[in-house]
Amino acid sequence: MRSTGTLDVHTYLDRQLNGIPDELDYDLPDVTFSGRKQWDNVQTNSDGRARLFGANSGITALRAEWKTGGTSLNNDYLIYSHP
């Protein structure tokens, strides 16, 4: 049996482009996810946070979309994990 995990996601607009959430950044609510059937109805809360259950052990592919805001050049992500 394959093991699964949970992704604790924080979505934010990185205004300083430093890859670190800080006080100048904006949390992004209502970001939706795809890549697993159980993520179809998951969206981030007002703090830009969500939990995605059922992530693969190894590589998990996901897509994030922020429908109420701007667009991004890249909405596709690969998450690498290990046991």
VODREN-912814 format. One line per 3 residues: their letters; for each residue x, y, z of C-alpha. Coordinates in Angstrom, 2 decimals, padded with zeros to 5 digits, m for minus. Layout:
<vextors>
A) X/Y/Z; ...
</vextors>
This chain:
<vextors>
MRS) 000.00/000.00/000.00; 001.25/003.43/m000.92; 001.52/005.99/001.85
TGT) 000.04/009.48/001.57; 000.58/012.74/003.35; m000.91/016.17/003.86
LDV) 000.25/019.42/002.27; m000.12/022.49/004.51; m000.35/025.22/001.88
HTY) 000.19/028.96/002.34; m000.60/031.08/m000.71; 000.58/034.67/m000.78
LDR) 001.57/037.44/m003.18; 005.32/037.77/m002.74; 005.76/041.49/m003.26
QLN) 009.52/041.44/m002.57; 010.09/038.33/m004.73; 012.22/036.77/m002.00
GIP) 010.28/033.51/m001.51; 009.71/034.29/002.17; 006.33/035.40/003.57
DEL) 006.77/038.74/005.34; 004.72/041.75/006.44; 004.70/043.35/002.97
DYD) 003.14/040.30/001.30; m000.58/039.66/000.84; m002.26/036.39/001.82
LPD) m004.37/035.04/m001.06; m007.85/033.79/m000.13; m010.00/031.64/m002.44
VTF) m007.13/029.90/m004.24; m008.36/026.57/m005.63; m006.38/023.41/m006.33
SGR) m006.45/020.50/m008.73; m004.39/017.38/m009.17; m006.34/015.03/m006.87
KQW) m010.09/014.45/m006.88; m010.34/015.20/m003.13; m008.92/018.71/m003.72
DNV) m011.74/019.81/m006.07; m013.66/021.66/m003.32; m010.69/022.93/m001.31
QTN) m009.83/026.61/m001.31; m007.62/028.79/000.86; m009.10/030.71/003.77
SDG) m008.72/034.44/004.45; m005.16/033.79/005.73; m004.22/032.10/002.44
RAR) m004.02/028.66/004.08; m005.44/025.25/003.21; m004.71/021.58/003.84
LFG) m004.52/019.17/000.95; m004.96/015.57/002.06; m003.82/012.58/000.00
ANS) m000.49/013.85/m001.32; 001.78/011.16/m002.73; 004.85/009.93/m000.98
GIT) 007.52/010.89/m003.49; 006.26/013.37/m006.08; 002.89/015.16/m006.00
ALR) 001.76/017.35/m008.90; m000.76/020.11/m008.28; m002.21/023.18/m009.92
AEW) m003.27/026.32/m008.04; m005.57/028.99/m009.41; m006.44/032.40/m007.97
KTG) m009.65/033.36/m009.74; m010.25/036.66/m007.90; m006.83/038.15/m008.60
GTS) m004.09/038.38/m011.16; m002.59/035.67/m013.25; 000.76/033.98/m012.89
LNN) 003.14/032.60/m015.46; 003.30/029.32/m013.56; 000.45/027.70/m011.66
DYL) 001.78/024.14/m011.83; 003.87/022.71/m009.02; 005.74/019.51/m008.18
IYS) 006.15/018.75/m004.48; 008.90/016.31/m003.49; 008.62/014.41/m000.23
HP) 010.21/011.45/001.49; 009.15/009.08/004.25
</vextors>
